Amino acid sequence: MPITTDIEAVDDIFQEGKVVDGFVLGKELHRGGMASLFTASKEGINLPILLKIPRVGKDQPVESLIGFETELTILRSLKSPYVPKYLGSGNMATRPYIAMEQVVGRPLEELIKEGKQFSVDAVIRIGADLAQAAQSLHSQDAIHLDIKPDNILIDGQGKLTLIDFGLSHHSRFPDLLAEEMRKGIGSAPYISPEQVAGVRSDSRSDIFSIGVIMYELLTGELPFGNPQSMSGLRKRMWAEPFPPRAIRKEIPRWLQEVVLRCLEARADDRYQSATHLRQVLRDPESVKLTSRSERLEPPSFWENLKRWLKAAGYEPSPSPLPSRGNQDAPLMIAAIDTRQSDEKLRDQMQTTAKNLLQAHPESRLICLSTIASTPTFEGKQESETASGIVRGHLVQLMEWAKPLHLPPERISYHVLEALDPAARIVEFAKDNDASLILIGASHKLPNKVAPWRTSMTKIVEEAPCSVHIVRT
């Protein structure tokens, strides 16, 4: 005797005014090809709520349910300020929905369609924020794989949120789309060459997508067009985009270098982590310029032919674990006390820094010093002026770092004013997603934030990353 199941139609379950698992449904905000969105409320939840319901039933593709289950699995595992908060879900078979925070903001796509002109500074800021958002996913072994203007919400203060994880991948969960041999490769203008080849496990695909978005915001054009065929998609495995500076002259050379590196066909030739991408966008002087920055003309016929022949045997680069990106290209902070001289300790910190940098060839180093304040009333001598005092500390940092022999793109120097040096160092590490803070324990009089607590103790207790203490 055949087994029969009674499944209520999704459209009958989710209607304005109905209550589902305590969620009171409000208005339907959107009905797309894959899902419907309703406002909702629930006792005990003070956030604005959005209910996402998959479009299932007659004439609906199975991918919509698989993508929905993928989004549920990934969204409830993520903790990130760049992702809507997960608030609950229903049974995927009988009452499929995801309850999430309703984020305020407009899709970036709307701003583009309205013809908004983005300044170079605005594009740099959006690119850096996107890189930070992507890294917050990668550090949790998740890859978005569908970063595009439609899936980026920007509020009135410029804060952005990534939405729609239906095509995403998480290394610790089954990849339902891959297991069921579904396409699910993303949106044609924004997907990476390795996604075209069927690879869904490379976090550097998100870096490619960010490069496409930055190119589009800078030039008003898509670097590889909007192909509708597989042959058109495969073109990005060898083609070079038209140089952005040839379209918009005020784009600085360093920014063209960054964007074109993001758009390299092979993932191994791009930035290897979103953290590294964010760092170079925030610190242009650290960008190492290559021939990419000089391009003003499209590649010649012969250059294209050579690239096309090379791509004939295209094989995607091996995919590292997403969370390894930050490990392979860590940002280290060396907190040097330039207010007192302890040569023995500085030498020991130098040796430790050298060993750490050799272990991570992609790493960057920030040499950091804190001072109480610069004078309100400046003296006549240069060394008594605010700028002169800061420069004096910078000179000490540079002298300390000279034996490390690091190229300019791997090192930078900062002197920060702070009444509480420990708190400022911790804040700086958080803002820059540092992987390690290197500090020295001096035998001289230690800096104290309280009679019972030193600055070093506070950094160790509050730092968002590892802390390496050097003692003499």
Secondary structure as a PSIPRED ss2 file (coil, helix, strand):
# PSIPRED VFORMAT (PSIPRED V4.0)

   1 M C   1.000  0.000  0.000
   2 P C   1.000  0.000  0.000
   3 I C   1.000  0.000  0.000
   4 T C   1.000  0.000  0.000
   5 T C   1.000  0.000  0.000
   6 D C   1.000  0.000  0.000
   7 I C   1.000  0.000  0.000
   8 E C   1.000  0.000  0.000
   9 A C   1.000  0.000  0.000
  10 V H   0.000  1.000  0.000
  11 D H   0.000  1.000  0.000
  12 D H   0.000  1.000  0.000
  13 I H   0.000  1.000  0.000
  14 F C   1.000  0.000  0.000
  15 Q C   1.000  0.000  0.000
  16 E C   1.000  0.000  0.000
  17 G C   1.000  0.000  0.000
  18 K C   1.000  0.000  0.000
  19 V E   0.000  0.000  1.000
  20 V E   0.000  0.000  1.000
  21 D C   1.000  0.000  0.000
  22 G C   1.000  0.000  0.000
  23 F E   0.000  0.000  1.000
  24 V E   0.000  0.000  1.000
  25 L E   0.000  0.000  1.000
  26 G E   0.000  0.000  1.000
  27 K E   0.000  0.000  1.000
  28 E E   0.000  0.000  1.000
  29 L E   0.000  0.000  1.000
  30 H E   0.000  0.000  1.000
  31 R E   0.000  0.000  1.000
  32 G C   1.000  0.000  0.000
  33 G C   1.000  0.000  0.000
  34 M C   1.000  0.000  0.000
  35 A E   0.000  0.000  1.000
  36 S E   0.000  0.000  1.000
  37 L E   0.000  0.000  1.000
  38 F E   0.000  0.000  1.000
  39 T E   0.000  0.000  1.000
  40 A E   0.000  0.000  1.000
  41 S E   0.000  0.000  1.000
  42 K E   0.000  0.000  1.000
  43 E C   1.000  0.000  0.000
  44 G C   1.000  0.000  0.000
  45 I E   0.000  0.000  1.000
  46 N E   0.000  0.000  1.000
  47 L E   0.000  0.000  1.000
  48 P E   0.000  0.000  1.000
  49 I E   0.000  0.000  1.000
  50 L E   0.000  0.000  1.000
  51 L E   0.000  0.000  1.000
  52 K E   0.000  0.000  1.000
  53 I E   0.000  0.000  1.000
  54 P E   0.000  0.000  1.000
  55 R C   1.000  0.000  0.000
  56 V C   1.000  0.000  0.000
  57 G C   1.000  0.000  0.000
  58 K C   1.000  0.000  0.000
  59 D C   1.000  0.000  0.000
  60 Q C   1.000  0.000  0.000
  61 P C   1.000  0.000  0.000
  62 V H   0.000  1.000  0.000
  63 E H   0.000  1.000  0.000
  64 S H   0.000  1.000  0.000
  65 L H   0.000  1.000  0.000
  66 I H   0.000  1.000  0.000
  67 G H   0.000  1.000  0.000
  68 F H   0.000  1.000  0.000
  69 E H   0.000  1.000  0.000
  70 T H   0.000  1.000  0.000
  71 E H   0.000  1.000  0.000
  72 L H   0.000  1.000  0.000
  73 T H   0.000  1.000  0.000
  74 I H   0.000  1.000  0.000
  75 L H   0.000  1.000  0.000
  76 R C   1.000  0.000  0.000
  77 S C   1.000  0.000  0.000
  78 L C   1.000  0.000  0.000
  79 K C   1.000  0.000  0.000
  80 S C   1.000  0.000  0.000
  81 P C   1.000  0.000  0.000
  82 Y C   1.000  0.000  0.000
  83 V C   1.000  0.000  0.000
  84 P C   1.000  0.000  0.000
  85 K C   1.000  0.000  0.000
  86 Y E   0.000  0.000  1.000
  87 L E   0.000  0.000  1.000
  88 G E   0.000  0.000  1.000
  89 S E   0.000  0.000  1.000
  90 G C   1.000  0.000  0.000
  91 N C   1.000  0.000  0.000
  92 M C   1.000  0.000  0.000
  93 A C   1.000  0.000  0.000
  94 T C   1.000  0.000  0.000
  95 R C   1.000  0.000  0.000
  96 P C   1.000  0.000  0.000
  97 Y C   1.000  0.000  0.000
  98 I E   0.000  0.000  1.000
  99 A E   0.000  0.000  1.000
 100 M E   0.000  0.000  1.000
 101 E E   0.000  0.000  1.000
 102 Q C   1.000  0.000  0.000
 103 V C   1.000  0.000  0.000
 104 V C   1.000  0.000  0.000
 105 G C   1.000  0.000  0.000
 106 R E   0.000  0.000  1.000
 107 P E   0.000  0.000  1.000
 108 L H   0.000  1.000  0.000
 109 E H   0.000  1.000  0.000
 110 E H   0.000  1.000  0.000
 111 L H   0.000  1.000  0.000
 112 I H   0.000  1.000  0.000
 113 K H   0.000  1.000  0.000
 114 E C   1.000  0.000  0.000
 115 G C   1.000  0.000  0.000
 116 K C   1.000  0.000  0.000
 117 Q C   1.000  0.000  0.000
 118 F C   1.000  0.000  0.000
 119 S C   1.000  0.000  0.000
 120 V H   0.000  1.000  0.000
 121 D H   0.000  1.000  0.000
 122 A H   0.000  1.000  0.000
 123 V H   0.000  1.000  0.000
 124 I H   0.000  1.000  0.000
 125 R H   0.000  1.000  0.000
 126 I H   0.000  1.000  0.000
 127 G H   0.000  1.000  0.000
 128 A H   0.000  1.000  0.000
 129 D H   0.000  1.000  0.000
 130 L H   0.000  1.000  0.000
 131 A H   0.000  1.000  0.000
 132 Q H   0.000  1.000  0.000
 133 A H   0.000  1.000  0.000
 134 A H   0.000  1.000  0.000
 135 Q H   0.000  1.000  0.000
 136 S H   0.000  1.000  0.000
 137 L H   0.000  1.000  0.000
 138 H H   0.000  1.000  0.000
 139 S C   1.000  0.000  0.000
 140 Q C   1.000  0.000  0.000
 141 D C   1.000  0.000  0.000
 142 A E   0.000  0.000  1.000
 143 I E   0.000  0.000  1.000
 144 H C   1.000  0.000  0.000
 145 L C   1.000  0.000  0.000
 146 D C   1.000  0.000  0.000
 147 I C   1.000  0.000  0.000
 148 K C   1.000  0.000  0.000
 149 P H   0.000  1.000  0.000
 150 D H   0.000  1.000  0.000
 151 N H   0.000  1.000  0.000
 152 I E   0.000  0.000  1.000
 153 L E   0.000  0.000  1.000
 154 I E   0.000  0.000  1.000
 155 D C   1.000  0.000  0.000
 156 G C   1.000  0.000  0.000
 157 Q C   1.000  0.000  0.000
 158 G C   1.000  0.000  0.000
 159 K C   1.000  0.000  0.000
 160 L E   0.000  0.000  1.000
 161 T E   0.000  0.000  1.000
 162 L E   0.000  0.000  1.000
 163 I C   1.000  0.000  0.000
 164 D C   1.000  0.000  0.000
 165 F C   1.000  0.000  0.000
 166 G C   1.000  0.000  0.000
 167 L C   1.000  0.000  0.000
 168 S C   1.000  0.000  0.000
 169 H E   0.000  0.000  1.000
 170 H E   0.000  0.000  1.000
 171 S C   1.000  0.000  0.000
 172 R C   1.000  0.000  0.000
 173 F C   1.000  0.000  0.000
 174 P C   1.000  0.000  0.000
 175 D C   1.000  0.000  0.000
 176 L H   0.000  1.000  0.000
 177 L H   0.000  1.000  0.000
 178 A H   0.000  1.000  0.000
 179 E H   0.000  1.000  0.000
 180 E C   1.000  0.000  0.000
 181 M C   1.000  0.000  0.000
 182 R C   1.000  0.000  0.000
 183 K C   1.000  0.000  0.000
 184 G C   1.000  0.000  0.000
 185 I C   1.000  0.000  0.000
 186 G C   1.000  0.000  0.000
 187 S C   1.000  0.000  0.000
 188 A C   1.000  0.000  0.000
 189 P C   1.000  0.000  0.000
 190 Y C   1.000  0.000  0.000
 191 I C   1.000  0.000  0.000
 192 S C   1.000  0.000  0.000
 193 P H   0.000  1.000  0.000
 194 E H   0.000  1.000  0.000
 195 Q H   0.000  1.000  0.000
 196 V H   0.000  1.000  0.000
 197 A C   1.000  0.000  0.000
 198 G C   1.000  0.000  0.000
 199 V C   1.000  0.000  0.000
 200 R C   1.000  0.000  0.000
 201 S C   1.000  0.000  0.000
 202 D C   1.000  0.000  0.000
 203 S C   1.000  0.000  0.000
 204 R H   0.000  1.000  0.000
 205 S H   0.000  1.000  0.000
 206 D H   0.000  1.000  0.000
 207 I H   0.000  1.000  0.000
 208 F H   0.000  1.000  0.000
 209 S H   0.000  1.000  0.000
 210 I H   0.000  1.000  0.000
 211 G H   0.000  1.000  0.000
 212 V H   0.000  1.000  0.000
 213 I H   0.000  1.000  0.000
 214 M H   0.000  1.000  0.000
 215 Y H   0.000  1.000  0.000
 216 E H   0.000  1.000  0.000
 217 L H   0.000  1.000  0.000
 218 L H   0.000  1.000  0.000
 219 T H   0.000  1.000  0.000
 220 G C   1.000  0.000  0.000
 221 E C   1.000  0.000  0.000
 222 L C   1.000  0.000  0.000
 223 P C   1.000  0.000  0.000
 224 F C   1.000  0.000  0.000
 225 G C   1.000  0.000  0.000
 226 N C   1.000  0.000  0.000
 227 P C   1.000  0.000  0.000
 228 Q C   1.000  0.000  0.000
 229 S C   1.000  0.000  0.000
 230 M H   0.000  1.000  0.000
 231 S H   0.000  1.000  0.000
 232 G H   0.000  1.000  0.000
 233 L H   0.000  1.000  0.000
 234 R H   0.000  1.000  0.000
 235 K H   0.000  1.000  0.000
 236 R H   0.000  1.000  0.000
 237 M H   0.000  1.000  0.000
 238 W C   1.000  0.000  0.000
 239 A C   1.000  0.000  0.000
 240 E C   1.000  0.000  0.000
 241 P C   1.000  0.000  0.000
 242 F C   1.000  0.000  0.000
 243 P C   1.000  0.000  0.000
 244 P H   0.000  1.000  0.000
 245 R H   0.000  1.000  0.000
 246 A H   0.000  1.000  0.000
 247 I H   0.000  1.000  0.000
 248 R C   1.000  0.000  0.000
 249 K C   1.000  0.000  0.000
 250 E C   1.000  0.000  0.000
 251 I C   1.000  0.000  0.000
 252 P C   1.000  0.000  0.000
 253 R H   0.000  1.000  0.000
 254 W H   0.000  1.000  0.000
 255 L H   0.000  1.000  0.000
 256 Q H   0.000  1.000  0.000
 257 E H   0.000  1.000  0.000
 258 V H   0.000  1.000  0.000
 259 V H   0.000  1.000  0.000
 260 L H   0.000  1.000  0.000
 261 R H   0.000  1.000  0.000
 262 C H   0.000  1.000  0.000
 263 L C   1.000  0.000  0.000
 264 E C   1.000  0.000  0.000
 265 A C   1.000  0.000  0.000
 266 R C   1.000  0.000  0.000
 267 A H   0.000  1.000  0.000
 268 D H   0.000  1.000  0.000
 269 D H   0.000  1.000  0.000
 270 R C   1.000  0.000  0.000
 271 Y C   1.000  0.000  0.000
 272 Q C   1.000  0.000  0.000
 273 S C   1.000  0.000  0.000
 274 A H   0.000  1.000  0.000
 275 T H   0.000  1.000  0.000
 276 H H   0.000  1.000  0.000
 277 L H   0.000  1.000  0.000
 278 R H   0.000  1.000  0.000
 279 Q H   0.000  1.000  0.000
 280 V H   0.000  1.000  0.000
 281 L H   0.000  1.000  0.000
 282 R H   0.000  1.000  0.000
 283 D C   1.000  0.000  0.000
 284 P H   0.000  1.000  0.000
 285 E H   0.000  1.000  0.000
 286 S H   0.000  1.000  0.000
 287 V C   1.000  0.000  0.000
 288 K C   1.000  0.000  0.000
 289 L C   1.000  0.000  0.000
 290 T C   1.000  0.000  0.000
 291 S H   0.000  1.000  0.000
 292 R H   0.000  1.000  0.000
 293 S H   0.000  1.000  0.000
 294 E H   0.000  1.000  0.000
 295 R C   1.000  0.000  0.000
 296 L C   1.000  0.000  0.000
 297 E C   1.000  0.000  0.000
 298 P C   1.000  0.000  0.000
 299 P C   1.000  0.000  0.000
 300 S C   1.000  0.000  0.000
 301 F H   0.000  1.000  0.000
 302 W H   0.000  1.000  0.000
 303 E H   0.000  1.000  0.000
 304 N H   0.000  1.000  0.000
 305 L H   0.000  1.000  0.000
 306 K H   0.000  1.000  0.000
 307 R H   0.000  1.000  0.000
 308 W H   0.000  1.000  0.000
 309 L H   0.000  1.000  0.000
 310 K H   0.000  1.000  0.000
 311 A H   0.000  1.000  0.000
 312 A C   1.000  0.000  0.000
 313 G C   1.000  0.000  0.000
 314 Y C   1.000  0.000  0.000
 315 E C   1.000  0.000  0.000
 316 P C   1.000  0.000  0.000
 317 S C   1.000  0.000  0.000
 318 P C   1.000  0.000  0.000
 319 S C   1.000  0.000  0.000
 320 P C   1.000  0.000  0.000
 321 L C   1.000  0.000  0.000
 322 P C   1.000  0.000  0.000
 323 S C   1.000  0.000  0.000
 324 R H   0.000  1.000  0.000
 325 G H   0.000  1.000  0.000
 326 N H   0.000  1.000  0.000
 327 Q H   0.000  1.000  0.000
 328 D H   0.000  1.000  0.000
 329 A C   1.000  0.000  0.000
 330 P C   1.000  0.000  0.000
 331 L E   0.000  0.000  1.000
 332 M E   0.000  0.000  1.000
 333 I E   0.000  0.000  1.000
 334 A E   0.000  0.000  1.000
 335 A E   0.000  0.000  1.000
 336 I C   1.000  0.000  0.000
 337 D C   1.000  0.000  0.000
 338 T C   1.000  0.000  0.000
 339 R C   1.000  0.000  0.000
 340 Q C   1.000  0.000  0.000
 341 S C   1.000  0.000  0.000
 342 D C   1.000  0.000  0.000
 343 E H   0.000  1.000  0.000
 344 K H   0.000  1.000  0.000
 345 L H   0.000  1.000  0.000
 346 R H   0.000  1.000  0.000
 347 D H   0.000  1.000  0.000
 348 Q H   0.000  1.000  0.000
 349 M H   0.000  1.000  0.000
 350 Q H   0.000  1.000  0.000
 351 T H   0.000  1.000  0.000
 352 T H   0.000  1.000  0.000
 353 A H   0.000  1.000  0.000
 354 K H   0.000  1.000  0.000
 355 N H   0.000  1.000  0.000
 356 L H   0.000  1.000  0.000
 357 L H   0.000  1.000  0.000
 358 Q H   0.000  1.000  0.000
 359 A H   0.000  1.000  0.000
 360 H C   1.000  0.000  0.000
 361 P C   1.000  0.000  0.000
 362 E C   1.000  0.000  0.000
 363 S C   1.000  0.000  0.000
 364 R E   0.000  0.000  1.000
 365 L E   0.000  0.000  1.000
 366 I E   0.000  0.000  1.000
 367 C E   0.000  0.000  1.000
 368 L E   0.000  0.000  1.000
 369 S E   0.000  0.000  1.000
 370 T E   0.000  0.000  1.000
 371 I E   0.000  0.000  1.000
 372 A C   1.000  0.000  0.000
 373 S C   1.000  0.000  0.000
 374 T C   1.000  0.000  0.000
 375 P C   1.000  0.000  0.000
 376 T C   1.000  0.000  0.000
 377 F C   1.000  0.000  0.000
 378 E C   1.000  0.000  0.000
 379 G C   1.000  0.000  0.000
 380 K C   1.000  0.000  0.000
 381 Q C   1.000  0.000  0.000
 382 E H   0.000  1.000  0.000
 383 S H   0.000  1.000  0.000
 384 E H   0.000  1.000  0.000
 385 T C   1.000  0.000  0.000
 386 A H   0.000  1.000  0.000
 387 S H   0.000  1.000  0.000
 388 G H   0.000  1.000  0.000
 389 I H   0.000  1.000  0.000
 390 V H   0.000  1.000  0.000
 391 R H   0.000  1.000  0.000
 392 G H   0.000  1.000  0.000
 393 H H   0.000  1.000  0.000
 394 L H   0.000  1.000  0.000
 395 V H   0.000  1.000  0.000
 396 Q H   0.000  1.000  0.000
 397 L H   0.000  1.000  0.000
 398 M H   0.000  1.000  0.000
 399 E H   0.000  1.000  0.000
 400 W H   0.000  1.000  0.000
 401 A H   0.000  1.000  0.000
 402 K H   0.000  1.000  0.000
 403 P H   0.000  1.000  0.000
 404 L H   0.000  1.000  0.000
 405 H C   1.000  0.000  0.000
 406 L C   1.000  0.000  0.000
 407 P C   1.000  0.000  0.000
 408 P H   0.000  1.000  0.000
 409 E H   0.000  1.000  0.000
 410 R H   0.000  1.000  0.000
 411 I E   0.000  0.000  1.000
 412 S E   0.000  0.000  1.000
 413 Y E   0.000  0.000  1.000
 414 H E   0.000  0.000  1.000
 415 V E   0.000  0.000  1.000
 416 L E   0.000  0.000  1.000
 417 E E   0.000  0.000  1.000
 418 A C   1.000  0.000  0.000
 419 L C   1.000  0.000  0.000
 420 D C   1.000  0.000  0.000
 421 P H   0.000  1.000  0.000
 422 A H   0.000  1.000  0.000
 423 A H   0.000  1.000  0.000
 424 R H   0.000  1.000  0.000
 425 I H   0.000  1.000  0.000
 426 V H   0.000  1.000  0.000
 427 E H   0.000  1.000  0.000
 428 F H   0.000  1.000  0.000
 429 A H   0.000  1.000  0.000
 430 K H   0.000  1.000  0.000
 431 D H   0.000  1.000  0.000
 432 N C   1.000  0.000  0.000
 433 D C   1.000  0.000  0.000
 434 A C   1.000  0.000  0.000
 435 S C   1.000  0.000  0.000
 436 L E   0.000  0.000  1.000
 437 I E   0.000  0.000  1.000
 438 L E   0.000  0.000  1.000
 439 I E   0.000  0.000  1.000
 440 G E   0.000  0.000  1.000
 441 A E   0.000  0.000  1.000
 442 S C   1.000  0.000  0.000
 443 H C   1.000  0.000  0.000
 444 K C   1.000  0.000  0.000
 445 L C   1.000  0.000  0.000
 446 P C   1.000  0.000  0.000
 447 N C   1.000  0.000  0.000
 448 K E   0.000  0.000  1.000
 449 V E   0.000  0.000  1.000
 450 A E   0.000  0.000  1.000
 451 P C   1.000  0.000  0.000
 452 W C   1.000  0.000  0.000
 453 R E   0.000  0.000  1.000
 454 T E   0.000  0.000  1.000
 455 S H   0.000  1.000  0.000
 456 M H   0.000  1.000  0.000
 457 T H   0.000  1.000  0.000
 458 K H   0.000  1.000  0.000
 459 I H   0.000  1.000  0.000
 460 V H   0.000  1.000  0.000
 461 E H   0.000  1.000  0.000
 462 E H   0.000  1.000  0.000
 463 A C   1.000  0.000  0.000
 464 P C   1.000  0.000  0.000
 465 C C   1.000  0.000  0.000
 466 S E   0.000  0.000  1.000
 467 V E   0.000  0.000  1.000
 468 H E   0.000  0.000  1.000
 469 I E   0.000  0.000  1.000
 470 V E   0.000  0.000  1.000
 471 R E   0.000  0.000  1.000
 472 T C   1.000  0.000  0.000
